Amino acid sequence: MCASKQVLIFDGDCAFCSSSARLLRKMTRHKIPIEPYQKLDLESLGLTTELTSKAVYFVSGSTRFVAAAAIAQALIQSKTIWALAGWFLKLPVIRNIAKPIYYLVAANRHRLPGGTPECQLPQS
């Protein structure tokens, strides 16, 4: 992957994550590449399967964002009306609330609508 490329990376084995990725593609009008980690050369992005199976990542060149910060950055980079939501997620108070909420959702993604047993996070 070229250093100037951007990509949002999600767990393609998780139905909940795949549904969320489809929604984000629509929201961003397909302006940001959104790919399952299973189809990418993670090593070239400075990531691992262990990392990307637990949280969404946004890679822009050599910069990596994780979890809620990744979603915020993808929204901002899409340059759509949803970029405003991305900037909102970056506000310090909101960021401090969004981060634990993201990880709570991630830990329970197999229990959410569209979730399947494959969505359960690996035990660490």
GROMACS elastic network, one bead per residue, 0.5 to 0.9 nm:
[ bonds ]
;  ai    aj funct       b0    kb
    1     4     6  0.83906   500
    1     5     6  0.67991   500
    1    40     6  0.88873   500
    1    41     6  0.80726   500
    1    44     6  0.70269   500
    1    45     6  0.75245   500
    2     5     6  0.54499   500
    2     6     6  0.87729   500
    2    61     6  0.74886   500
    3     6     6  0.82834   500
    3    45     6  0.87934   500
    3    60     6  0.74844   500
    3    62     6  0.65479   500
    4    60     6  0.65899   500
    4    62     6  0.82499   500
    5    33     6  0.88870   500
    5    59     6  0.78776   500
    5    60     6  0.60038   500
    5    61     6  0.58873   500
    6    32     6  0.69665   500
    6    33     6  0.67601   500
    6    34     6  0.89256   500
    6    58     6  0.72096   500
    6    59     6  0.54468   500
    6    61     6  0.65795   500
    6    74     6  0.86462   500
    6    77     6  0.88089   500
    7    32     6  0.64068   500
    7    34     6  0.56472   500
    7    35     6  0.69430   500
    7    57     6  0.81516   500
    7    58     6  0.57097   500
    7    59     6  0.54092   500
    7    60     6  0.67779   500
    7    74     6  0.81393   500
    8    21     6  0.88158   500
    8    32     6  0.72473   500
    8    33     6  0.62386   500
    8    35     6  0.62429   500
    8    36     6  0.83623   500
    8    56     6  0.70910   500
    8    57     6  0.56907   500
    8    59     6  0.64339   500
    8    60     6  0.88707   500
    8    70     6  0.73417   500
    8    71     6  0.79265   500
    8    74     6  0.68057   500
    9    12     6  0.88403   500
    9    21     6  0.89722   500
    9    33     6  0.85990   500
    9    34     6  0.59694   500
    9    35     6  0.51467   500
    9    36     6  0.55061   500
    9    37     6  0.55835   500
    9    40     6  0.86097   500
    9    52     6  0.72099   500
    9    55     6  0.86220   500
    9    56     6  0.55616   500
    9    57     6  0.50657   500
    9    58     6  0.61461   500
    9    59     6  0.78969   500
    9    70     6  0.89905   500
   10    13     6  0.89652   500
   10    14     6  0.86651   500
   10    17     6  0.65970   500
   10    18     6  0.75489   500
   10    21     6  0.73867   500
   10    34     6  0.75698   500
   10    35     6  0.63745   500
   10    37     6  0.57667   500
   10    38     6  0.86970   500
   10    52     6  0.66707   500
   10    53     6  0.74562   500
   10    54     6  0.88513   500
   10    55     6  0.70711   500
   10    57     6  0.68390   500
   11    14     6  0.56823   500
   11    15     6  0.86210   500
   11    17     6  0.61461   500
   11    18     6  0.71998   500
   11    35     6  0.85317   500
   11    36     6  0.53400   500
   11    37     6  0.58702   500
   11    38     6  0.73236   500
   11    52     6  0.67403   500
   11    53     6  0.55554   500
   11    54     6  0.78733   500
   11    55     6  0.78215   500
   11    56     6  0.73898   500
   11   119     6  0.83842   500
   12    15     6  0.72803   500
   12    17     6  0.68105   500
   12    18     6  0.57674   500
   12    35     6  0.78212   500
   12    37     6  0.66829   500
   12    38     6  0.66023   500
   12    39     6  0.85847   500
   12    53     6  0.88983   500
   13    17     6  0.79947   500
   13    18     6  0.76671   500
   13    36     6  0.80956   500
   13    38     6  0.81818   500
   13    53     6  0.89280   500
   13   118     6  0.64162   500
   13   119     6  0.68717   500
   14    17     6  0.51852   500
   14    18     6  0.61255   500
   14    19     6  0.86299   500
   14   109     6  0.83031   500
   14   110     6  0.80153   500
   14   114     6  0.89293   500
   14   115     6  0.70241   500
   14   116     6  0.70870   500
   14   117     6  0.84092   500
   14   118     6  0.57314   500
   14   120     6  0.78819   500
   15    19     6  0.60852   500
   15    20     6  0.85052   500
   15   110     6  0.85464   500
   15   114     6  0.59152   500
   15   115     6  0.55749   500
   15   116     6  0.64762   500
   15   118     6  0.77643   500
   15   119     6  0.65768   500
   16    19     6  0.51700   500
   16    20     6  0.61744   500
   16    21     6  0.86073   500
   16   109     6  0.64526   500
   16   110     6  0.73858   500
   16   112     6  0.72423   500
   16   113     6  0.70884   500
   16   114     6  0.50194   500
   16   116     6  0.75935   500
   16   119     6  0.69453   500
   17    21     6  0.60670   500
   17    22     6  0.86483   500
   17    56     6  0.87911   500
   17   106     6  0.89942   500
   17   109     6  0.79169   500
   17   114     6  0.87759   500
   17   115     6  0.82016   500
   17   119     6  0.77898   500
   18    22     6  0.62459   500
   18    23     6  0.86922   500
   18    36     6  0.80756   500
   19    22     6  0.51359   500
   19    23     6  0.63425   500
   19    24     6  0.86969   500
   19   114     6  0.74625   500
   20    23     6  0.51021   500
   20    24     6  0.61853   500
   20    25     6  0.86355   500
   21    24     6  0.50090   500
   21    25     6  0.61145   500
   21    26     6  0.87097   500
   21    34     6  0.68211   500
   21    35     6  0.82530   500
   21    36     6  0.88879   500
   22    25     6  0.50850   500
   22    26     6  0.64549   500
   22    27     6  0.87334   500
   22    34     6  0.85665   500
   23    26     6  0.52172   500
   23    27     6  0.62103   500
   23    28     6  0.86950   500
   24    28     6  0.60410   500
   24    29     6  0.83013   500
   24    30     6  0.83141   500
   24    34     6  0.83253   500
   24    71     6  0.87958   500
   24    74     6  0.89793   500
   24    75     6  0.84014   500
   25    28     6  0.52860   500
   25    29     6  0.59086   500
   25    31     6  0.76784   500
   25    32     6  0.73362   500
   25    33     6  0.80557   500
   25    34     6  0.69882   500
   26    30     6  0.62747   500
   27    30     6  0.77946   500
   27    75     6  0.83439   500
   27    78     6  0.89071   500
   27    80     6  0.80403   500
   27    81     6  0.87555   500
   27    82     6  0.69195   500
   28    31     6  0.57185   500
   28    32     6  0.67414   500
   28    74     6  0.82559   500
   28    75     6  0.66798   500
   28    77     6  0.89077   500
   28    78     6  0.54689   500
   28    79     6  0.78385   500
   28    80     6  0.61840   500
   28    81     6  0.84712   500
   28    82     6  0.70164   500
   28    83     6  0.86096   500
   29    32     6  0.79699   500
   29    78     6  0.78250   500
   29    80     6  0.77288   500
   30    33     6  0.68382   500
   30    34     6  0.82154   500
   30    78     6  0.82183   500
   31    77     6  0.83143   500
   31    78     6  0.54802   500
   31    79     6  0.81635   500
   31    80     6  0.86585   500
   32    74     6  0.68318   500
   32    75     6  0.84761   500
   32    77     6  0.73618   500
   32    78     6  0.58979   500
   34    58     6  0.88833   500
   35    38     6  0.83045   500
   35    39     6  0.70621   500
   35    40     6  0.75549   500
   36    39     6  0.57870   500
   36    40     6  0.71827   500
   37    40     6  0.53025   500
   37    41     6  0.79503   500
   37    42     6  0.70476   500
   37    48     6  0.89473   500
   37    49     6  0.73496   500
   37    52     6  0.64982   500
   37    53     6  0.77612   500
   38    41     6  0.82459   500
   38    42     6  0.85370   500
   38    49     6  0.81080   500
   39    42     6  0.87824   500
   40    43     6  0.87194   500
   40    44     6  0.87387   500
   40    45     6  0.86705   500
   41    44     6  0.56818   500
   41    45     6  0.69702   500
   41    47     6  0.87501   500
   42    45     6  0.50632   500
   42    46     6  0.63198   500
   42    47     6  0.50061   500
   42    48     6  0.56987   500
   42    49     6  0.72231   500
   42    52     6  0.86301   500
   43    46     6  0.50220   500
   43    47     6  0.55102   500
   43    48     6  0.63967   500
   44    47     6  0.75585   500
   45    48     6  0.86012   500
   45    59     6  0.74210   500
   45    61     6  0.85180   500
   45    62     6  0.77151   500
   45    64     6  0.87456   500
   46    62     6  0.82990   500
   46    64     6  0.86920   500
   47    50     6  0.83907   500
   47    51     6  0.66438   500
   47    52     6  0.71410   500
   48    51     6  0.53119   500
   48    52     6  0.62722   500
   48    53     6  0.84820   500
   49    52     6  0.51915   500
   49    53     6  0.57820   500
   49    54     6  0.86194   500
   50    53     6  0.55165   500
   50    54     6  0.68357   500
   50   122     6  0.84222   500
   51    54     6  0.56277   500
   51    55     6  0.66646   500
   51    56     6  0.86924   500
   51    57     6  0.87447   500
   52    55     6  0.54038   500
   52    56     6  0.62256   500
   52    57     6  0.68099   500
   53    56     6  0.79161   500
   53   121     6  0.71659   500
   53   122     6  0.76070   500
   54   103     6  0.88873   500
   54   106     6  0.73119   500
   54   107     6  0.84141   500
   54   121     6  0.61076   500
   54   122     6  0.74109   500
   55    66     6  0.66494   500
   55    67     6  0.54895   500
   55   102     6  0.87311   500
   55   103     6  0.79402   500
   55   106     6  0.71032   500
   56    65     6  0.84610   500
   56    66     6  0.58916   500
   56    67     6  0.51938   500
   56    68     6  0.80748   500
   56    70     6  0.66098   500
   56    71     6  0.77005   500
   57    64     6  0.67211   500
   57    65     6  0.55831   500
   57    67     6  0.63341   500
   57    68     6  0.89930   500
   57    69     6  0.84522   500
   57    70     6  0.53414   500
   57    71     6  0.79182   500
   58    63     6  0.82464   500
   58    64     6  0.57263   500
   58    65     6  0.50764   500
   58    66     6  0.64584   500
   58    67     6  0.85177   500
   58    69     6  0.82361   500
   58    71     6  0.72239   500
   58    73     6  0.71000   500
   58    74     6  0.65957   500
   59    62     6  0.70292   500
   59    63     6  0.57900   500
   59    65     6  0.64754   500
   59    66     6  0.88596   500
   59    70     6  0.80926   500
   60    63     6  0.52487   500
   60    64     6  0.64726   500
   60    65     6  0.84753   500
   61    64     6  0.80631   500
   64    70     6  0.77679   500
   65    68     6  0.83638   500
   65    69     6  0.56366   500
   65    71     6  0.83177   500
   65    72     6  0.89593   500
   65    73     6  0.74009   500
   66    69     6  0.55425   500
   66    71     6  0.79354   500
   67    70     6  0.52696   500
   67    71     6  0.66993   500
   67    72     6  0.88609   500
   67    98     6  0.89434   500
   67    99     6  0.69024   500
   67   102     6  0.63907   500
   67   103     6  0.74807   500
   68    71     6  0.51643   500
   68    72     6  0.61648   500
   68    73     6  0.86169   500
   68    89     6  0.76263   500
   68    90     6  0.88913   500
   68    95     6  0.76355   500
   68    98     6  0.60946   500
   68    99     6  0.55879   500
   68   100     6  0.88270   500
   68   101     6  0.84967   500
   68   102     6  0.59330   500
   68   103     6  0.86031   500
   69    72     6  0.50006   500
   69    73     6  0.60790   500
   69    74     6  0.85613   500
   69    86     6  0.84725   500
   69    89     6  0.74848   500
   69    90     6  0.71108   500
   69    95     6  0.76034   500
   69    98     6  0.84819   500
   69    99     6  0.76578   500
   70    73     6  0.51799   500
   70    74     6  0.61424   500
   70    75     6  0.86209   500
   71    74     6  0.51319   500
   71    75     6  0.62073   500
   71    76     6  0.86373   500
   71    86     6  0.72089   500
   71    89     6  0.86565   500
   72    75     6  0.52221   500
   72    76     6  0.62461   500
   72    77     6  0.86878   500
   72    83     6  0.78086   500
   72    85     6  0.72116   500
   72    87     6  0.67318   500
   72    88     6  0.80963   500
   72    89     6  0.58111   500
   72    90     6  0.67288   500
   73    76     6  0.50061   500
   73    77     6  0.60397   500
   73    78     6  0.85211   500
   73    83     6  0.82852   500
   73    86     6  0.61653   500
   73    87     6  0.80727   500
   73    89     6  0.89752   500
   73    90     6  0.84775   500
   74    77     6  0.51337   500
   74    78     6  0.61342   500
   74    83     6  0.81348   500
   74    86     6  0.75019   500
   75    78     6  0.52243   500
   75    79     6  0.71988   500
   75    80     6  0.74610   500
   75    81     6  0.86617   500
   75    82     6  0.57104   500
   75    84     6  0.78549   500
   75    85     6  0.71030   500
   75    86     6  0.50425   500
   75    87     6  0.82492   500
   76    79     6  0.58238   500
   76    80     6  0.76337   500
   76    81     6  0.89276   500
   76    82     6  0.71637   500
   76    84     6  0.70450   500
   76    85     6  0.78443   500
   76    86     6  0.51506   500
   76    87     6  0.66023   500
   77    80     6  0.82007   500
   77    83     6  0.70056   500
   77    86     6  0.87468   500
   78    81     6  0.86205   500
   78    82     6  0.77072   500
   78    83     6  0.65650   500
   79    82     6  0.74849   500
   79    83     6  0.56789   500
   79    84     6  0.89075   500
   80    83     6  0.55166   500
   80    84     6  0.81641   500
   81    84     6  0.60628   500
   81    85     6  0.79343   500
   82    85     6  0.52157   500
   82    86     6  0.66144   500
   82    87     6  0.89371   500
   83    87     6  0.63081   500
   83    88     6  0.85683   500
   84    87     6  0.51265   500
   84    88     6  0.61700   500
   84    89     6  0.86758   500
   85    89     6  0.61871   500
   85    90     6  0.87465   500
   86    89     6  0.51156   500
   86    90     6  0.65227   500
   87    90     6  0.51169   500
   87    91     6  0.68040   500
   88    91     6  0.54831   500
   88    94     6  0.71121   500
   88    95     6  0.83776   500
   89    92     6  0.81276   500
   89    93     6  0.87405   500
   89    94     6  0.55803   500
   89    95     6  0.54951   500
   89    98     6  0.70918   500
   90    93     6  0.83710   500
   90    94     6  0.66840   500
   90    95     6  0.53202   500
   90    96     6  0.89497   500
   91    94     6  0.53002   500
   91    95     6  0.57252   500
   91    96     6  0.84561   500
   92    95     6  0.50380   500
   92    96     6  0.61116   500
   92    97     6  0.86887   500
   93    96     6  0.52531   500
   93    97     6  0.64826   500
   93    98     6  0.86969   500
   94    97     6  0.50941   500
   94    98     6  0.58764   500
   94    99     6  0.85580   500
   95    99     6  0.60637   500
   96    99     6  0.57596   500
   96   100     6  0.73300   500
   97   100     6  0.60812   500
   97   101     6  0.64749   500
   97   102     6  0.88164   500
   98   101     6  0.50917   500
   98   102     6  0.59464   500
   98   103     6  0.87142   500
   99   102     6  0.51843   500
   99   103     6  0.65118   500
   99   104     6  0.87484   500
  100   103     6  0.51464   500
  100   104     6  0.60968   500
  100   105     6  0.86275   500
  101   105     6  0.61719   500
  101   106     6  0.84981   500
  102   105     6  0.52181   500
  102   106     6  0.60936   500
  102   107     6  0.86202   500
  103   107     6  0.59813   500
  103   108     6  0.85289   500
  104   107     6  0.52053   500
  104   108     6  0.63718   500
  104   109     6  0.84964   500
  105   108     6  0.51648   500
  105   109     6  0.56672   500
  105   112     6  0.82402   500
  106   109     6  0.50674   500
  106   110     6  0.83867   500
  106   119     6  0.88579   500
  106   120     6  0.84433   500
  106   121     6  0.75196   500
  107   110     6  0.79037   500
  107   120     6  0.72208   500
  107   121     6  0.63334   500
  108   111     6  0.54125   500
  108   112     6  0.67462   500
  108   115     6  0.88251   500
  108   119     6  0.85371   500
  108   120     6  0.72029   500
  108   121     6  0.82363   500
  109   112     6  0.52273   500
  109   113     6  0.82739   500
  109   114     6  0.86186   500
  109   115     6  0.58676   500
  109   116     6  0.81691   500
  109   119     6  0.60352   500
  109   120     6  0.65274   500
  109   121     6  0.80799   500
  110   113     6  0.81873   500
  110   114     6  0.79531   500
  110   116     6  0.50769   500
  110   117     6  0.57016   500
  110   118     6  0.72006   500
  110   121     6  0.81343   500
  111   114     6  0.82674   500
  111   115     6  0.57165   500
  111   116     6  0.73014   500
  111   117     6  0.83516   500
  111   119     6  0.84769   500
  111   120     6  0.83400   500
  112   115     6  0.51700   500
  112   116     6  0.83851   500
  113   116     6  0.86780   500
  115   118     6  0.79003   500
  115   119     6  0.59670   500
  115   120     6  0.83884   500
  116   119     6  0.53539   500
  116   120     6  0.74966   500
  117   120     6  0.56315   500
  118   121     6  0.81531   500
  120   123     6  0.87521   500
  121   124     6  0.88169   500
